[in-house]
Amino acid sequence: MAIDQVKAYFKTFGMEDRILEFDVSSATVELAAQALNCEPCRIAKSLSFLVDGAAVLVVAAGDARVDNAKFKARFHLKAKMLSPAETEAMIGHAVGGVCPFAVNDGVKVYLDESLKRFETVFPACGSSNSAIELTLPELERYSNCREWVDVCKLPG
């Protein structure tokens, strides 16, 4: 299971005990926010795309939506999300537990500016009932992100 890979990954940093597992689903932003008793915007959702034949993850705030014009300006093509089967095969995590930790080789991770409003955020940990609270510097470090991008828009 992918959560076991994520636990092993965080164990190398001595922080596997920070992973939270729930008796309820956290597979969507809304369910994760309920499980964590936090605002949905603080859920760090991982969106998977195909860019030049490679898998790309964009980690964004729970209330953010991909802005097609910004995405095209940054990646030079229209945003095309991976199907659930493609996501699991290319990223290494099933939809509902996709996260930027312990991903398959070659996956490129980017963090969206929409997250910078928060001191801590809650990404999933490889299963549909898990999360971890990380500061933004921790998210940068443990996601092995390439860079921060601005490819999303906020509501309103």
C-alpha positions as CSV (number, residue, x, y, z in Angstrom):
1,M,0.0,0.0,0.0
2,A,1.1,3.5,-0.8
3,I,0.7,4.7,2.8
4,D,3.3,2.1,3.9
5,Q,5.7,3.7,1.4
6,V,4.9,7.1,2.7
7,K,5.4,5.9,6.3
8,A,8.8,4.4,5.3
9,Y,9.7,7.6,3.6
10,F,8.9,9.8,6.6
11,K,10.7,7.2,8.9
12,T,14.0,8.2,7.2
13,F,13.4,11.6,8.7
14,G,12.2,10.3,12.1
15,M,8.8,11.7,11.7
16,E,6.5,8.8,10.6
17,D,4.7,9.3,13.9
18,R,3.3,12.6,12.6
19,I,1.2,10.8,10.0
20,L,-2.5,10.9,11.0
21,E,-4.8,8.0,10.1
22,F,-8.5,8.3,10.4
23,D,-11.5,6.0,10.9
24,V,-13.3,8.0,8.2
25,S,-12.4,8.8,4.7
26,S,-10.3,11.8,3.8
27,A,-10.4,11.2,0.1
28,T,-11.8,14.6,-0.9
29,V,-10.9,18.1,0.4
30,E,-14.3,18.3,2.2
31,L,-13.9,14.9,3.9
32,A,-10.3,15.6,4.9
33,A,-11.3,18.9,6.4
34,Q,-14.1,17.2,8.4
35,A,-11.6,14.5,9.6
36,L,-9.1,17.1,10.6
37,N,-11.6,19.6,11.9
38,C,-10.0,22.4,9.8
39,E,-11.0,24.7,7.0
40,P,-11.0,23.0,3.6
41,C,-8.6,25.7,2.2
42,R,-5.9,24.3,4.5
43,I,-6.0,20.8,2.8
44,A,-3.0,20.6,0.4
45,K,-4.5,18.7,-2.5
46,S,-2.2,17.1,-5.1
47,L,-3.4,17.5,-8.6
48,S,-1.9,15.2,-11.2
49,F,-1.2,16.2,-14.8
50,L,0.5,15.0,-17.9
51,V,3.1,17.4,-19.2
52,D,5.4,16.5,-22.1
53,G,4.8,12.8,-21.5
54,A,5.7,13.0,-17.8
55,A,3.6,13.0,-14.6
56,V,3.5,16.3,-12.8
57,L,1.9,17.0,-9.4
58,V,0.7,20.5,-8.4
59,V,0.1,20.7,-4.7
60,A,-2.5,23.5,-4.1
61,A,-4.8,24.8,-1.4
62,G,-8.1,23.0,-1.0
63,D,-10.1,26.0,-2.2
64,A,-7.9,26.7,-5.3
65,R,-8.8,25.8,-8.8
66,V,-6.5,25.4,-11.8
67,D,-6.4,28.5,-13.9
68,N,-6.1,27.3,-17.4
69,A,-4.4,30.4,-18.7
70,K,-1.8,30.4,-15.9
71,F,-1.2,26.7,-16.4
72,K,-0.7,27.1,-20.1
73,A,1.6,30.1,-19.6
74,R,3.8,28.1,-17.1
75,F,3.8,24.6,-18.7
76,H,3.1,25.7,-22.4
77,L,0.2,23.4,-22.9
78,K,-3.4,23.0,-21.8
79,A,-4.0,21.4,-18.4
80,K,-4.9,17.8,-18.8
81,M,-5.4,15.8,-15.6
82,L,-4.5,12.2,-15.4
83,S,-7.2,9.6,-15.2
84,P,-7.5,7.7,-11.9
85,A,-5.7,4.7,-13.5
86,E,-3.0,6.9,-15.0
87,T,-2.6,8.6,-11.7
88,E,-2.0,5.4,-9.8
89,A,0.4,4.0,-12.4
90,M,2.4,7.2,-13.0
91,I,2.4,8.8,-9.6
92,G,2.3,5.7,-7.4
93,H,-0.7,6.7,-5.3
94,A,-4.4,6.1,-5.9
95,V,-6.8,9.0,-6.3
96,G,-8.0,10.0,-2.8
97,G,-4.6,9.5,-1.3
98,V,-2.3,11.2,-3.9
99,C,0.5,13.1,-2.2
100,P,3.9,14.4,-3.1
101,F,5.8,11.9,-0.9
102,A,7.2,8.6,-1.9
103,V,6.2,9.1,-5.5
104,N,7.4,7.2,-8.5
105,D,10.7,8.2,-10.1
106,G,10.4,11.0,-12.6
107,V,7.4,12.6,-11.1
108,K,7.9,16.4,-11.0
109,V,6.3,18.2,-8.0
110,Y,5.4,21.8,-7.9
111,L,3.8,23.8,-5.0
112,D,1.2,26.4,-5.9
113,E,1.3,29.9,-4.5
114,S,-2.3,29.4,-3.1
115,L,-0.7,27.5,-0.2
116,K,1.4,30.5,0.9
117,R,-1.5,32.0,2.9
118,F,-1.0,29.4,5.6
119,E,1.6,28.5,8.2
120,T,0.7,24.8,8.1
121,V,-1.2,22.7,5.6
122,F,-2.4,19.1,5.5
123,P,-1.4,16.9,2.5
124,A,-2.5,13.3,2.2
125,C,-0.1,10.4,2.9
126,G,-0.8,7.8,0.3
127,S,-4.2,6.6,1.5
128,S,-7.8,7.8,1.5
129,N,-7.8,8.1,5.3
130,S,-4.5,9.9,6.1
131,A,-2.8,13.2,6.3
132,I,0.1,15.0,7.9
133,E,0.4,18.6,9.1
134,L,3.5,20.3,7.7
135,T,4.8,23.9,7.7
136,L,5.5,25.3,4.2
137,P,9.3,24.8,4.6
138,E,8.6,21.2,5.6
139,L,6.3,20.7,2.6
140,E,9.0,22.2,0.4
141,R,11.7,19.9,1.8
142,Y,9.7,16.6,2.0
143,S,7.9,17.0,-1.3
144,N,11.2,17.5,-3.1
145,C,9.4,20.2,-5.1
146,R,11.0,21.7,-8.1
147,E,9.7,25.2,-7.4
148,W,6.7,27.3,-6.4
149,V,4.3,28.1,-9.3
150,D,1.2,30.3,-9.7
151,V,-1.2,28.1,-11.8
152,C,-4.3,28.3,-9.6
153,K,-7.0,30.8,-8.8
154,L,-8.9,31.3,-5.5
155,P,-12.6,31.7,-5.2
156,G,-14.1,35.1,-5.5
